[in-house]
Amino acid sequence: MKKIYPRTRDMQTIYLNAVVKDASIEIGDYTIYNDFISDPRLFEQNNVLYHYPINHERLIIGKFCSIACGAKFLFNCANHTLKSLSTYTFPLFYEDWGQDKVSVASAWDNKGDIVIGNDVWIGFEAVIMAGVHIGDGAIIGARAVVTKDIEPYTIVGGVPATEIRKRFSREVIIKLQKLQWWNWPVEKIRRAIPAIQSGNIDELIII
């Protein structure tokens, strides 16, 4: 997308994929980020943390996600390995300790990419840790710290984040996952908005 600001005169909310430049960060269409403290266009600098090229890790965020102010994505270089008898990162300071530079990445445990599904709402100052996968339609509560995978259409909160409840019945969740309305053509989504907003899954199915 080329359009940065979804709303006229609202400089706090942006379409993320219009501003993200890092090729290892993939953002789906219509995903928004709001920041009333800093410039939201600085998302890569302020919100995607410890994301260094040495790990070749990715941040993948689907379509139609809503990311609140201050949400953070903490990558693997923030970790200290638990395999060592010490949490001190000796390999990172290889010059002082006479170690080989190629062993730098052994200073932390690599848990992989962060993958966020579609239509996910991430609350104010929530923290998503390295390696976490969050399913479509999930809701992450304000200031939650997500350390484990979250199933689709699940509401979580707390430190560490735990399940509060499912958003819908199992039957409705299955139907939504099959429909994947976020992949529909824009005009079809526009026609479907009343059914989406009313929560009428049966109406949505026949559109």
LINGIGI-V442338 format. One record per run of one state. SS is the DSSP state (@ for helix, = for strand, . for the rest). FROM is the first residue (numbers start at 1). LEN is the number of residues. Records with the same first field share a line. If there is no record, write none. Layout:
SS->FROM-LEN, FROM-LEN
//
This chain:
.->1-12, 19-6, 28-4, 35-5, 50-3, 56-3, 62-4, 68-4, 75-1, 79-11, 98-3, 108-6, 117-4, 123-4, 130-3, 135-4, 141-4, 147-3, 151-3, 158-1, 160-2, 167-3, 180-1, 184-2, 199-2, 206-2
=->13-3, 25-3, 32-3, 48-2, 59-3, 66-2, 72-3, 114-3, 121-2, 127-3, 133-2, 139-2, 145-2, 150-1, 154-4, 159-1, 162-5
@->16-3, 40-8, 53-3, 76-3, 90-8, 101-7, 170-10, 181-3, 186-13, 201-5
//
